[in-house]
Amino acid sequence: NIILPGGFAVLFLVYQIRFDLYYELQPLGEVLWHSLGFLTGLAAFVGALACYFYFTNKDILSLLKVNNGGLVDGGSIAPGKEDLPVIQDIKMNRNQWRVDTYLNETFRPRLVRSVAHYPASLLLRVFRQNHFNALMVQLFTLVVLVVLGAMMDRPACRIPTGASIFLLASIVTAVAGAISYWFNRWTLTAILALMFLVNLLTRFDFFHHKNKAYGLNYHAAPAAYHSDSLTALSIKSNIEADKAATIQILENWKKQTGEAKPKMIVFCVSGGGLKSAAWTMQVLQEANWQTNGEFLQHTVLMSGASGGLMGAAYFRELTLRQKQGEPIDPLDRQHIYDISKDLLNPISFTIITNDLFLPWATFEHGGYRYKKDRGYIFEKTLNENTAHRLDKTLADYAKPEREALVPMLFATPSVVNDGRRLVISSQPVSYMMVEPIGVELPHSVEVDAVDFGRLFAGQGAQNLRFTTALRMNATYPYILPNVYLPSEPPIEVLDAGFRDNFGLKTATRFIHVFKDWIKENTGGVVLVSVRAFERERKIEANNNSGVF
């Protein structure tokens, strides 16, 4: 019982020190402090359990209560009616593993003695009290997890991802052990029945939590989502009106540059989590420093997926606040560290302590109430990391974009139901819903994108929380919950990288739609693609490695 836990502790400690030194580049003193914290926590946890079991677990002699040489066990010591097959196996030494010696509390070897002379009922009492005490520990642990989940808003209560993974493994082990103990030879049947029951219950809304887009009105009549309704949104009159509004933005942008035919920059970023967010921020800072701020001033549109768009959105917000008079330097390197601060730990913590159970805590935003889950904690932590500068709605960016103070930004999460892209913008963008040929020749090509603002106008699209738009654009499966939108039938969305991980589909369509204006009013387009990956990846051989 000590070899596996002891080996695990040593292995974990070695890898923790290696990670801190060679990946986190932390000083030796801080690494040793972390190691001391790990060992202290481990010792405290084991010590607490040892104390609990010491005072609650009784051995056979304690249960027999030796009193003046007589045995007292509430009556007879003869085998009772509760004599189980497992007890008989132990008495007859029919164990799977033969055990002849063991180490006692002082690490001295002792011979294993036969228990054949003890009543089966007494052996059963020992087993039952041990199982009961273990069950109490497991129930207490689950209660602690639920309480921690209720306090997810407090950073001090969020435990690291590694600990969350081991807690999940502990929960699975506890459930598997309980099923195996109570059902014995019917364990497999019980597991299959439990899986069937869970699958059945989660078909009902009460047992199936659906994450929502914060700011939208889910009480209003749902938006119609089918081929005819999407075609109606992309009719020529809507597209021409939206193109005219965007051309006015382009005219304002041209005036801002002060050039007769400025170069138009379209900025595309790849997904890649916090790595991409940090790299995008680094590129934008360097490009604007090298050009004395001309780079962002010449940028008309930002598009992309996941973490890359988070970095671009944050730099855009910093620039906007500087133009509005706030004492902010967008080129300060601290912003790179802020946008790349940890998000995974609070997300994994919330999965284990809250989302594995039915989320019950709620919060209010925009006059509506929503459940707290890992989507909520993602946005809360992102706002904490960035000093709440991104805590806005889509409507808050409408005017700055129209006045060309900052570039337009399109978030394009993917619709799971049919694979279409959902274009989220503070501007009306129905021209992004179909290839330009589809406007000239109606029904010649399929509508392959959806203007979020037009589709959900009746549900308050412009009130959508901006961090929710970024989250929908970065919803990596299982890590973050798919977002369900108020439509009929209900649609769910996930990461933009599902369809376009580099933002190039969005950029090329935008350029195609406005190619005539671009030819007449600009000196050409500069398409900047920022990648968190190598441009060319090594193609690995697909060697046979077994069917599984």
Residue, then its C-alpha position, 0 to 999 in steps of 0.5 A: n500500500i505504500i509502494l504505489p502512493g510513494g512512487f507516485a509522490v516521487l514521480f510527481l515531485v520530479y516532474q514538477i521540479r523539472f516543469d518549473l525549472y525548464y518550462e516555467l523558468q522559475p528560480l530554484g528558491e521558488v521551485l523548492w517552495h512549491s515542492l515543500g508546499f506539495l509535500t506539506g499538503l500531502a502529509a497533512f492530507v494523509g495525516a488527517l485520514a490516518c487520524y480519522f481511521y485511527f479513531t473510527n476503525k476497530d480491529i477484531l480485538s477491539l470488537l471482541k472487547v477482552n474483559n477479564g479473560g472473557l469474550v464479549d460480543g453482544g452474545s454468541i460468538a458462533p457463526g451467524k446467518e450473515d456468513l457470506p461466501v467472501i468470508q468463507d474464502i478468507k477463512m479458508n485462505r482462498n485469496q487471489w493472492r497468497v499473503d504470508t507476511y506483512l509490515n506492521e506500524t514499525f515496519r517490522p515483518r510479521l506472519v499472517r495468522s489464520v482467521a478461521h477461528y473467528p466468527a464470520s459475523l465478526l469478520l463481517r463487522v470489521f469489513r462493514q465498519n471499514h467500508f462505512n468509514a471509507l464511504m464517509v470520507q468519500l461523501f465528505t470529499l464530494v461535499v467539499l467539492v460541491v462547496l468549492g464549486a459554489m465558491m468558484d468566484r473566489p480565485a483562492c478556492r480554485i485548485p490547479t488542473g493537475a489536482s482536478i484531474f486526480l480528483l476526477a480519477s478519485i471520484v471515478t474510483a470511488v463510484a466504481g468501488a461502491i458499485s463493485y462492493w454493493f453489486n458484487r457479481w452483478t457489477l457489469t450489469a449494474i454499470l450498463a444499467l447505470m449508463f442506460l439510466v444516465n443516458l435516459l435522464t439527460r434527455f430531459d432538460f432538467f438533467h441536461h444543462k445547456n450553456k447560453a449566450y450571455g446577454l441574449n433574451y431566451h424568453a422571447a420567441p425563438a428565431a427561425y433557423h431553416s433554409d427559407s429563413l436564412t435565404a430571406l435574411s440574405i436577400k439583395s435589399n438587405i445585402e445592399a443596405d449592409k454593403a452601403a453601411t460598411i462602405q461608409i465605414l471604409e470611407n471613414w477609415k480612408k479619411q483617418t489614414g489621410e492618404a489618397k490611396p492607402k494600403m488596406i490591411v486585413f489581419c487574420v489570426s490562427g487559433g492556438g489557445l493562450k499561445s496564439a493570444a500571446w503571439t498575436m499581441q506580440v506581433l501587433q505590438e511589434a508591427n505598430w512600434q515599427t510603423n509608429g502606429e500606422f499598422l493598426q490605423h491601416t487595418v480594416l478588419m480582424s478575423g480568426a479563431s480561438g486565442g488569436l482573436m482574443g489577443a487581437a481583440y484585446f490589443r484593439e480595445l487597448t488602442l481604443r481606450q488610448k484614443q478615448g483619453e485613458p492613460i494606457d500604452p498598448l505597447d506595454r509588454q505587460h499586456i502580453y502577460d495579461i492576455s496569456k494568464d492562466l485560464l485552464n486551471p479555473i475551467s478544469f476546477t469548475i468541471i470537477t466541482n460544478d459541471l460534473f454535477l448539475p450546475w445550480a448557482t446563477f448570476e445576472h447579466g443584462g437583466y437575465r439570469y444564467k447558470k454558472d458553469r465553466g463558460y461563466i468562469f472562463e469569461k470571469t477569469l478572462n475579465e480578471n486577467t485583463a482588468h475587465r477592459l473587455d467586459k462590454t457588449l457588441a453595441d459598445y463597439a458599433k460607434p467606434e467601428r463606424e467612425a473607424l477608430v478601430p478595425m471591424l472584428f468578426a468572430t465566426p464560430s461554427v454551427v454544429n447542426d449544419g456546419r455553417r459559420l455564424v458571423i458575429s459583428s457589431q455591424p450588419v453583415s448579411y453580405m457575408m452570408v453567401e458568395p457574391i455570385g449568390v446575390e446576382l444569381p439567387h439560389s445558385v449557391e447555398v447560404d453558408a454563413v449566418d449574420f448573427g445580428r440579423l438572425f437574433a435581432g428579436q433576441g437582443a443580438q447587440n446586447l451579447r456580451f463581447t467576452t461571450a462572442l470571444r468564448m463562442n469563437a474559442t469553444y474547444p470541445y469539452i474544455l468549454p461548453n457548446v453554446y445553445l442559441p435561442s432559435e427553432p430548432p435550437i442551434e449550438v456553436l463551437d470553435a471557429g477553427f472547426r471551419d476556418n482556423f486562420g480567419l482566411k475564409t472570412a477575409t477573402r470573402f470580405i475582400h471579394v465583396f468590396k473588390d470594386w471599392i478597394k480597386e478604386n480607393t486603395g493602393g491594394v490589400v495587405l493580407v497578414s496571417v499570424r499563425a501559432f503553428e509552423r507554416e509547414r508541418k511534418i507529415e508523420a507516417n501512419n504506422n500500424s499501431g493496433v485497432f484501438 
